[in-house]
Structure formats: structure tokens, C-alpha cells
């Protein structure tokens, strides 16, 4: 826990940061211009690339600064820590450098990538609990049993000072005006160290803390004037999933941090994509919080009724320990975070020509997703995604659909629709008689769908349709067409005339089990 000086006063953080020992294991991370993001936002956006540290996170700074100052007898007995992953790697690397034992307690929800990385560095991994707080409680009991020294991930002056060296580097790298620095907050060690240095040296610079909506313990604590314990925390940004912030970090954050911004999952996914486009690097969710906050900050200032001022804004990209399997979710949700995709549930008459008329109404916009399964003799319910340029366009599209006789529900902000329903549209249907199932590869360009519909025999009915834009040159589409047996020859002519590669799946056992 936090310690005071012998006189009972709080630590002199400026002195501790200036004398911190971090460069035995850490590197001075680059400060890079995010060119594309800067152009889009109209501000100079700089990234302090802590994701480029040897363990792909800033955490080794504080861990090593704490451990290198331990007495020899404590190092000989070994150290223990609790961590969701990045602090664990910092402790394991530091222990390897200092030739001491390191026991690491990690939540069972920790990405496998981080668990394996700690083990590879020689750390003894114990998995316990669903969150950092659960792992922390267990680590304290193991510490007492084995006489180990606890290395706190955030609530320790030496750890805080180690993280503060980031601000020391940053001001040396950019000596011109800086308007604001955006820092992710979990337990508060990173922002405490950065704010302590910035406010001592350049107090005019705003330090803005960033948390996710489902892990906002520091924001709630500062508002309440006391530390608040969350019952649950969201685990998407596992690096900031802390139920209770530290005593010392709460004191420093409450005293020194100028403002807070809270971001949601979609905004974080969009920020990961933004950084990838500028740097070709993939941040973990916690590492992208600062970028997500800058975008929200810029939008807020743009909307304000005053002339725009070009600002210099810096995000600490604090980690890149991303599980590869999570990338699919990030890519899916990034479009929502950027307000580039709108989702709708549309009801259309189950009559020949309705499907084609509805598609024509979408116009030149790119269709990102289309899910439909025949289920009612009178009406069809279609789940459709459409590319948009800005958020209010979704409302305009909804009004247009309704105006043309298609009952519509805007699902763009509906979490159930985004996470689950979009993948569940379909099923068996007694109405799908004479159905033939085909997989097509379409060229991914405007007009391909309308060409398909225009070439189809007017007497045939589409009974199933599934399409999702995957960002490639080709689109993959599953189509069910109700074709009477007498029209087999005409169907063959239709398929050959399209010149789209296809595979018939009518006899596929998966189709027969779940859709037939």
C-alpha cells in the first residue's frame, strides 16, 4: 500500500520520478504523430507509444523501480503480485533481470496471451478469481503464507514514480505547447505518476483520465469524494478492469487530474482501428482508451458554439497485449464506434418484387449486412446493415424506409441486435418449399446485388438471404431461391448468365439440420 515519508508528509513525487530507475528494463518510447487521425479531427494528435516497451506495456517501469529498491533479503525471498496481465509481465521481467523469484496471481479471465507471456519470462502463474480485485485478495493470502514481498500494480509511491517517467520523457520529446494528455485509468498508477510530474513542471497542461462505462471506479470515486467499490467490472478492457482504486492513486488523481472522459466498447474498438490505420500496430483495449477519449473530446469542442482552435492532444497508448481471437469482435464493432454502420429491422410485404423495391430504396449506399429468412406468408422481416457517413444519417434512412411503406426499427444502438440477433436470424420454415440453396461470390462493388435481382426470373422467390461485408474485394452470400422443378433449365441459364462463382448447398447436411 502507499507509504508516507518519515516525517509523515506525502512523497515528493517530482524527486522520485527524476531519480526513478527504469531504463535497465524499459526503453524511451517514441512520441509519434497520428497523421490520419490528426487530419480527420483538425488537431495535432500525438501517440506516446508505451505499447512498444519490451513487454508491450508501460507496467515494467513501475514494477522495476519498486523491485530494484528492495533490500537484498526481500529480493532473496521473492516477490508476488496480482495483475490482469501487463503488470505481471513487468514483474516477471524485472524478477528475471534481478534474479529473484516472482509469483504472479492472475484472474482466470486474463487473455491466454498474457498468461503465456508471464510464464515465458519465468513467472510462477496462479489463476484465481474473475477480476483483478479477486486475484489481489488471493495474492495477499499467498504473500502471508510464503513471506514474499508484494509488488502493488498501482498503489505504491515507487510504482507511481516509475510510471511518471513517461511524462518526463514526453515533455522532453515535445517542448512546444500541449493542450491535454489523455490517460487510461484502471487502479490509477499511470495517471497518478503522469499528473504528478506534469502538474509540477507544466501545470497549464490538462491531464484527462479515461475509463470505460463498465469499469469507472475512479470517476465514481472522485465524484463521491471517497473510494467507491464496483460490484462488477466489464472485462473487454481487461487492463483497466479494477473494482477499487488505490488510496494513494485516489488522492493524487482527485487532487491533480483536470477532467475525465468515459468511453464505450464501440468507441474503443474504433480507436483500435484508428491507431492501426496510422501505425499498423494493434493496441489492446486499455491501450486505445486515450485515443477514444481524444475523438470524443474533439467532437465535443467542434460542436461548441465557438471558433475552432488547433490543439495538441496526446494519448498514452499504454498496451498492446491483444488476444488475436478478439480482433474479430473489434473489427465488427469498430464501424459502430465510428458511426459508419447503421442496423435496421425492416418489415416488407411478402410479395414478388418487394425485395427488389426495398433494395433499390437503399440506393448507392453500401450494404454491410443482409439477413432474411421466409417465415410468414404475408410479411418478411429483414435485418439489414447500411454504411453511413455520420450518425444522424441512420435516422434519415429510417424515415425514408417508413415513408415508402416499410415499417422500420433503428437497431444501431441496440446491444442485443449488435451482439446476438444479427447472427441468429433464420431457422427452419414450412413456407420454404422448392427451395434451392446457393453460396455465391459477388464482386464487392455497388450494383452487384441489383444485377443479381434484375437477372432473376420474376416467378421465383428469395426465401433466404445472408450477407456480411468482410472488408475484402469479394462478398460471400448465401441465397435460398424457391424454384419449381419444371424451371431447372431456366435456373441453370440464370446461374451461368450471372458469371458469379457459386456452389449449390441444397444437399448440405448442415442446411438440412438447421434451415431446411
C-alpha positions in Angstrom: 0.0 0.0 0.0 1.0 3.7 -0.2 3.7 4.8 2.2 4.4 8.3 3.6 7.8 9.7 4.2 9.4 9.5 7.7 8.1 13.0 8.5 4.5 11.9 7.8 4.3 14.1 4.7 3.4 12.8 1.3 6.2 11.7 -1.0 8.0 14.2 -3.2 7.0 12.7 -6.5 9.0 15.1 -8.7 12.2 14.0 -7.0 11.1 10.3 -7.0 10.3 10.5 -10.8 13.6 12.3 -11.6 15.6 9.6 -9.7 13.5 6.6 -10.7 15.4 3.6 -12.1 13.5 2.2 -15.1 15.9 2.1 -18.0 17.5 -1.2 -17.0 14.4 -2.8 -18.5 12.4 0.0 -20.2 13.1 2.0 -23.3 12.3 5.6 -24.0 9.2 5.1 -26.1 8.6 7.2 -29.2 6.2 10.1 -29.4 4.6 9.8 -32.8 2.2 11.9 -34.9 -1.0 10.2 -35.8 -1.2 11.7 -39.3 -4.6 10.4 -40.5 -6.3 11.0 -37.2 -4.9 14.5 -36.9 -6.3 15.4 -40.4 -9.7 14.0 -39.5 -10.0 15.7 -36.2 -8.4 19.0 -37.1 -6.0 18.8 -34.2 -2.4 17.6 -33.8 -2.8 14.1 -32.2 0.4 12.5 -30.8 0.8 9.0 -29.5 3.2 8.2 -26.7 3.9 4.6 -27.7 4.2 2.7 -24.5 2.9 -0.3 -26.4 6.5 -0.6 -27.8 8.0 -1.5 -24.5 9.7 -4.9 -24.3 6.6 -6.4 -22.6 4.3 -4.2 -24.9 3.1 -2.2 -21.9 4.2 0.7 -19.6 3.9 -1.5 -16.5 7.5 -2.7 -16.4 8.6 0.9 -15.4 6.8 0.9 -12.1 7.4 -2.8 -11.3 11.2 -2.5 -11.8 11.5 0.8 -10.0 9.8 -0.8 -7.0 11.8 -4.0 -7.1 15.2 -2.6 -7.7 14.9 -0.6 -4.5 14.0 -3.6 -2.3 16.6 -4.8 0.3 18.6 -7.8 -0.7 17.0 -10.1 1.9 13.5 -9.3 0.5 14.6 -10.0 -3.1 16.1 -13.3 -2.0 12.8 -14.4 -0.6 11.0 -13.4 -3.7 8.1 -11.2 -4.7 4.4 -11.6 -5.5 1.9 -9.5 -7.4 -1.7 -9.6 -8.6 -2.4 -8.5 -12.2 -4.7 -8.8 -15.2 -1.5 -9.3 -17.3 0.6 -6.3 -18.1 1.9 -5.6 -14.5 2.5 -9.3 -14.2 4.8 -9.3 -17.2 6.6 -6.2 -15.8 7.2 -8.0 -12.5 8.3 -11.2 -14.2 10.8 -9.4 -16.5 12.1 -7.4 -13.5 12.5 -10.6 -11.5 14.4 -12.2 -14.3 16.7 -9.2 -14.5 17.2 -9.1 -10.7 17.5 -12.9 -10.4 14.7 -13.4 -7.9 11.5 -15.5 -7.7 8.2 -14.0 -8.9 4.8 -15.4 -8.1 2.0 -13.9 -10.2 -1.7 -14.2 -9.3 -3.9 -13.5 -12.4 -7.7 -13.6 -12.8 -8.9 -16.6 -14.7 -10.4 -14.2 -17.3 -6.9 -13.0 -18.3 -6.2 -13.4 -22.0 -4.1 -16.5 -22.7 -1.5 -14.4 -24.5 -0.7 -12.6 -21.2 -0.6 -15.8 -19.1 1.8 -17.4 -21.6 4.0 -14.3 -21.7 4.4 -14.3 -17.9 5.3 -17.9 -17.8 7.8 -17.5 -20.6 9.6 -14.8 -18.5 9.9 -17.2 -15.6 6.9 -16.1 -13.5 5.0 -18.7 -11.4 1.4 -18.1 -12.5 -1.6 -18.8 -10.2 -5.0 -18.2 -11.8 -7.7 -17.1 -9.3 -11.0 -15.1 -9.5 -12.8 -13.2 -12.2 -11.2 -9.8 -11.7 -8.1 -8.0 -10.5 -9.7 -7.5 -7.1 -10.3 -11.2 -6.7 -6.7 -12.0 -7.7 -5.4 -9.3 -5.3 -7.2 -10.8 -2.3 -5.8 -14.2 -3.0 -2.3 -12.8 -3.6 -2.3 -11.2 -0.1 -3.0 -14.6 1.5 -0.2 -16.3 -0.5 2.1 -13.4 0.5 1.4 -14.0 4.2 1.9 -17.8 3.8 5.2 -17.6 2.0 6.8 -14.4 3.3 7.0 -12.8 -0.1 7.1 -9.0 -0.8 4.0 -7.7 -2.5 4.6 -5.5 -5.6 1.4 -3.5 -6.0 0.4 -2.7 -9.6 -0.6 0.9 -8.8 -0.9 1.9 -5.2 2.7 2.3 -4.3 4.8 5.5 -4.5 7.7 3.8 -6.2 5.4 2.2 -8.8 3.7 5.5 -9.3 7.1 7.2 -9.7 8.2 4.6 -12.3 5.1 5.3 -14.4 5.7 9.1 -14.0 8.9 8.7 -16.1 6.6 8.6 -19.1 5.7 12.2 -18.6 9.3 13.2 -18.1 10.1 11.7 -21.5 7.1 13.2 -23.1 7.9 16.8 -22.1 11.5 16.3 -23.3 10.3 15.0 -26.7 7.7 17.7 -27.3 8.7 21.1 -25.8 6.1 23.1 -27.6 2.5 23.8 -26.5 0.5 20.8 -25.3 -3.2 21.3 -24.5 -4.1 17.9 -23.0 -2.8 14.5 -22.2 -5.3 11.6 -22.2 -4.5 8.7 -19.8 -6.3 5.4 -19.3 -7.2 4.6 -15.7 -7.5 1.2 -14.1 -6.3 1.5 -10.5 -4.7 4.9 -11.2 -1.0 4.3 -11.0 -0.3 5.6 -14.6 -2.3 8.8 -14.4 -1.0 9.5 -10.9 2.6 9.4 -12.0 1.9 11.4 -15.1 -0.2 14.0 -13.4 2.3 14.4 -10.5 5.1 15.2 -13.0 3.0 17.3 -15.4 1.5 19.5 -12.7 4.9 20.1 -11.1 6.6 21.1 -14.3 3.9 22.2 -16.8 0.8 22.9 -14.8 -1.0 24.5 -17.7 -1.3 21.2 -19.5 -4.6 19.4 -18.9 -4.4 15.8 -17.7 -7.6 14.0 -18.6 -8.4 10.5 -17.2 -10.2 7.9 -19.3 -12.3 5.0 -18.2 -14.9 2.6 -19.8 -18.5 2.9 -18.8 -18.5 -0.5 -17.2 -15.2 0.0 -15.2 -15.4 3.6 -14.0 -14.3 3.2 -10.4 -12.1 6.2 -10.3 -14.7 8.5 -11.9 -17.3 7.4 -9.4 -14.9 7.8 -6.5 -13.8 11.3 -7.4 -17.5 12.3 -7.8 -18.4 10.8 -4.5 -15.4 12.2 -2.7 -14.3 8.8 -1.4 -13.2 5.4 -2.9 -16.2 3.5 -4.4 -16.1 -0.2 -4.9 -17.8 -1.5 -8.0 -19.8 -4.7 -7.7 -18.8 -5.8 -11.2 -16.4 -4.6 -13.9 -16.5 -5.1 -17.7 -13.7 -7.3 -19.0 -13.4 -6.1 -22.6 -10.7 -3.7 -21.4 -9.2 -6.2 -19.0 -6.2 -4.0 -18.4 -8.4 -1.4 -16.6 -10.9 -3.8 -15.0 -10.4 -2.7 -11.4 -13.3 -2.7 -8.8 -11.5 -0.4 -6.2 -8.8 2.2 -7.0 -5.8 2.7 -4.7 -5.7 5.0 -1.7 -2.7 7.0 -2.9 -3.8 7.0 -6.5 -7.2 8.3 -5.5 -5.6 11.1 -3.5 -3.4 12.1 -6.4 -6.0 11.8 -9.1 -8.6 13.7 -7.1 -6.0 16.5 -6.5 -4.2 16.7 -9.9 -6.4 15.4 -12.7 -8.4 18.1 -14.5 -11.2 16.1 -16.1 -12.5 12.6 -17.0 -14.0 11.1 -20.2 -15.9 7.9 -20.2 -16.0 5.8 -23.4 -17.9 2.7 -24.5 -16.8 -0.5 -26.2 -17.7 0.6 -29.7 -15.6 3.8 -29.3 -12.6 1.8 -28.0 -12.9 -0.6 -31.0 -13.0 2.3 -33.4 -9.9 3.8 -31.7 -8.0 0.5 -32.1 -8.8 0.7 -35.8 -7.7 4.4 -36.0 -4.3 3.6 -34.4 -3.9 0.6 -36.7 -4.5 2.8 -39.8 -1.9 5.3 -38.6 0.8 2.9 -37.2 -0.1 -0.6 -38.5 0.1 -1.6 -34.8 -2.8 -3.3 -32.9 -3.4 -1.9 -29.4 -5.2 -3.8 -26.6 -8.5 -2.1 -25.5 -6.9 -0.4 -22.5 -4.1 1.0 -24.8 -6.7 2.6 -27.0 -8.7 4.4 -24.3 -6.8 7.7 -24.7 -7.4 7.8 -28.4 -11.1 7.1 -28.0 -11.3 10.0 -25.5 -9.4 12.4 -27.8 -12.0 11.7 -30.5 -14.9 12.4 -28.1 -13.1 15.5 -26.8 -12.6 16.8 -30.4 -16.2 16.2 -31.3 -17.4 18.0 -28.2 -15.2 21.0 -28.9 -16.3 21.0 -32.6 -19.9 21.1 -31.5 -19.3 24.0 -29.1 -20.5 27.4 -30.4 -17.1 29.0 -30.6 -14.3 29.2 -33.3 -12.2 26.0 -33.5 -8.7 26.3 -32.2 -6.0 23.9 -33.4 -4.9 21.9 -30.3 -2.1 19.5 -29.5 -3.5 16.4 -27.9 -1.5 13.4 -26.6 -2.8 9.9 -25.9 -0.7 7.4 -23.9 -1.0 4.2 -25.9 -0.3 2.1 -22.8 -0.5 -1.5 -24.0 -0.7 -3.9 -27.0 -1.2 -7.3 -25.4 -4.2 -8.1 -27.5 -5.6 -11.7 -27.9 -5.7 -12.5 -31.6 -9.2 -14.1 -31.2 -10.6 -10.7 -30.0 -9.8 -9.0 -33.3 -12.9 -10.3 -35.0 -15.1 -8.6 -32.3 -13.0 -5.4 -32.6 -13.4 -5.2 -36.4 -17.1 -5.9 -36.1 -17.8 -3.2 -33.5 -15.3 -0.5 -34.9 -17.8 0.6 -37.5 -20.4 1.3 -34.8 -17.8 3.3 -32.8 -17.1 5.4 -35.9 -20.8 5.7 -36.7 -20.1 4.2 -40.1 -22.8 1.5 -39.9 -26.5 1.5 -39.2 -28.6 -1.5 -38.4 -32.3 -1.8 -39.1 -35.2 -4.3 -38.7 -37.4 -3.8 -41.7 -40.8 -5.3 -42.5 -41.7 -5.7 -46.1 -44.7 -7.3 -47.9 -44.0 -11.0 -48.7 -44.8 -10.4 -52.4 -42.9 -10.7 -55.7 -40.9 -7.5 -56.3 -40.9 -6.2 -52.7 -37.4 -7.3 -52.0 -36.1 -5.7 -55.2 -38.0 -2.5 -54.5 -36.6 -2.3 -51.0 -33.0 -2.9 -52.2 -33.5 -0.1 -54.8 -34.5 2.2 -52.0 -31.2 1.7 -50.3 -29.7 3.4 -53.4 -25.9 3.8 -53.8 -25.1 3.2 -50.1 -23.0 0.1 -49.4 -25.0 -2.8 -47.8 -22.9 -4.2 -45.0 -25.2 -7.0 -43.9 -28.4 -8.6 -45.0 -30.2 -11.4 -43.1 -33.6 -12.7 -44.2 -35.5 -16.0 -43.8 -39.0 -16.5 -45.1 -41.3 -17.1 -42.1 -44.7 -15.6 -42.8 -47.0 -15.7 -45.8 -47.9 -12.0 -45.6 -44.8 -10.1 -44.5 -41.0 -10.5 -44.4 -38.7 -9.3 -41.6 -35.3 -8.3 -42.8 -32.2 -7.5 -40.7 -30.1 -5.1 -42.7 -26.9 -3.1 -42.2 -26.0 0.0 -44.2 -22.8 2.0 -44.4 -23.3 5.6 -43.3 -21.1 8.7 -43.2 -22.3 10.2 -39.9 -24.6 9.3 -37.0 -27.7 11.2 -37.9 -27.9 9.5 -41.3 -29.3 6.4 -39.7 -32.4 8.4 -38.6 -32.8 9.8 -42.1 -32.7 6.3 -43.6 -35.2 5.0 -41.1 -37.6 7.8 -42.1 -37.1 7.1 -45.8 -37.9 3.4 -45.3 -41.1 4.3 -43.4 -42.2 6.9 -45.9 -42.1 4.3 -48.7 -44.2 1.8 -46.7 -41.6 -0.3 -45.0 -42.1 -0.4 -41.2 -38.6 0.0 -39.7 -36.9 -0.2 -36.3 -33.5 1.5 -36.0 -31.2 -1.0 -34.2 -27.9 0.9 -34.4 -27.7 1.4 -30.6 -29.3 -1.9 -29.7 -26.8 -4.1 -27.9 -28.8 -7.3 -28.3 -29.1 -6.7 -32.0 -25.3 -6.0 -32.4 -24.1 -8.9 -30.2 -26.5 -11.7 -30.9 -29.6 -11.2 -33.0 -27.6 -10.4 -36.2 -26.1 -13.9 -36.0 -29.4 -15.7 -35.2 -31.7 -14.5 -38.0 -33.0 -17.6 -39.9 -34.1 -21.1 -39.0 -36.5 -23.6 -40.5 -39.6 -22.6 -42.4 -42.6 -24.5 -43.6 -43.1 -21.9 -46.3 -39.7 -22.6 -48.0 -41.0 -25.3 -50.4 -39.0 -25.9 -53.6 -36.0 -24.1 -52.0 -32.6 -24.4 -53.6 -29.6 -23.1 -51.6 -26.5 -21.5 -53.2 -23.3 -19.8 -52.0 -22.3 -17.0 -54.3 -19.1 -14.9 -54.5 -20.1 -11.4 -55.6 -17.7 -8.7 -56.6 -17.7 -6.2 -53.7 -18.9 -3.2 -55.5 -22.1 -1.1 -55.7 -24.8 -2.6 -58.0 -23.8 -6.3 -57.7 -26.8 -7.1 -55.7 -29.2 -5.3 -58.0 -27.7 -7.1 -61.0 -28.4 -10.4 -59.3 -32.1 -9.4 -58.6 -32.7 -8.0 -62.0 -31.5 -11.2 -63.7 -33.7 -13.5 -61.6 -36.9 -14.9 -63.0 -39.9 -12.9 -61.8 -41.7 -16.0 -60.8 -39.0 -17.2 -58.3 -38.9 -16.1 -54.7 -35.9 -15.4 -52.5 -36.6 -17.3 -49.3 -33.3 -16.9 -47.5 -30.6 -14.3 -47.8 -27.4 -13.8 -45.7 -24.6 -11.4 -46.5 -22.0 -9.6 -44.3 -19.3 -7.3 -45.6 -15.9 -8.6 -44.6 -13.8 -5.8 -45.9 -12.4 -7.8 -48.9 -12.7 -7.5 -52.7 -15.3 -10.2 -52.8 -18.6 -10.7 -50.9 -19.8 -14.1 -49.9 -23.6 -14.5 -50.0 -25.9 -17.3 -49.1 -29.2 -17.3 -51.0 -32.3 -19.6 -50.9 -34.4 -19.4 -54.1 -37.8 -21.1 -54.4 -37.6 -22.7 -57.9 -40.2 -25.2 -59.2 -38.7 -28.4 -60.6 -40.1 -27.5 -64.0 -37.8 -24.5 -64.0 -34.5 -26.4 -63.6 -33.3 -25.5 -67.1 -34.1 -21.8 -66.6 -32.3 -21.8 -63.3 -29.2 -23.2 -65.0 -29.3 -20.4 -67.6 -29.7 -17.8 -64.8 -26.7 -19.1 -62.9 -24.5 -19.2 -66.0 -25.6 -15.8 -67.1 -24.6 -14.2 -63.7 -21.0 -15.1 -64.2 -20.6 -15.2 -60.3 -18.8 -18.2 -58.8 -21.2 -20.3 -56.9 -21.7 -23.6 -55.1 -25.0 -25.3 -54.6 -25.6 -26.4 -50.9 -29.1 -27.8 -51.2 -27.8 -31.3 -50.1 -25.5 -30.0 -47.4 -26.3 -31.8 -44.1 -25.9 -28.5 -42.1 -28.6 -26.9 -44.2 -30.9 -29.8 -43.8 -30.4 -29.9 -40.0 -30.9 -26.2 -39.2 -32.6 -24.4 -42.2 -34.5 -26.9 -44.3 
